[in-house]
Amino acid sequence: MTLDLMHEVLQAAFDWYDCHLHSFEIVCGEYGVPSEDDDDWAERGDESAVALARVAAAEKAKVV
C-alpha cells in the first residue's frame, strides 16, 4: 500500500474531509503530496511513489 492510499484509508476511517495539507514523518524522511506552488513541500518525497512497507517495515516502526 502506498502512502497516498494510506492517507485515503485514514480519511475514510476517521470520517475526515481532506481539508488540510498533510505529510508522513518517518525515520527516513517526510512524504506528502508534491506541489510546485509551495516551496515548503520541496523537501518531502512523493507519497504516491513509496510503499508503507518500504518506509516502516520494522516492527514498531513509527509513522507520524
C-alpha positions in Angstrom: 0.0 0.0 0.0 1.4 3.4 -1.0 1.4 6.3 1.4 -1.2 8.2 -0.7 -3.5 5.2 -0.4 -2.8 5.1 3.4 -3.9 8.7 3.5 -7.2 7.9 1.9 -7.7 5.0 4.3 -7.2 7.3 7.3 -9.5 9.9 5.8 -12.3 7.3 5.5 -11.6 5.7 8.9 -11.9 8.9 10.8 -14.6 10.5 8.6 -12.2 13.3 7.7 -12.7 15.5 4.6 -9.1 16.1 3.4 -9.3 19.8 4.2 -5.6 20.3 5.2 -2.2 19.6 3.9 -0.6 16.6 5.4 2.7 14.7 5.5 4.0 11.5 6.8 7.1 11.8 9.0 9.2 8.6 9.0 12.7 7.9 10.2 13.9 8.0 6.6 12.3 11.4 5.8 9.0 13.1 5.1 6.5 12.2 2.4 3.4 14.1 1.2 1.8 15.5 -1.9 4.3 17.3 -4.0 3.3 20.8 -5.0 5.0 23.2 -7.4 3.4 26.2 -5.7 4.7 25.5 -2.2 8.5 25.5 -1.6 8.0 24.1 1.9 6.9 20.8 0.3 10.0 20.6 -1.9 12.0 18.5 0.6 9.2 16.0 1.0 9.2 12.8 -1.0 6.2 11.9 -3.2 3.8 9.8 -1.1 2.4 8.1 -4.2 5.8 6.7 -5.0 6.6 4.9 -1.8 5.1 1.9 -0.1 4.3 1.9 3.6 6.1 -1.5 3.9 9.2 0.1 2.5 9.5 3.0 4.9 8.0 1.4 8.0 8.8 -2.3 7.6 10.4 -2.8 11.1 8.3 -4.0 14.0 7.0 -1.0 16.0 8.1 1.5 13.3 6.6 4.9 13.8 4.8 7.0 11.2 3.7 10.4 12.3 
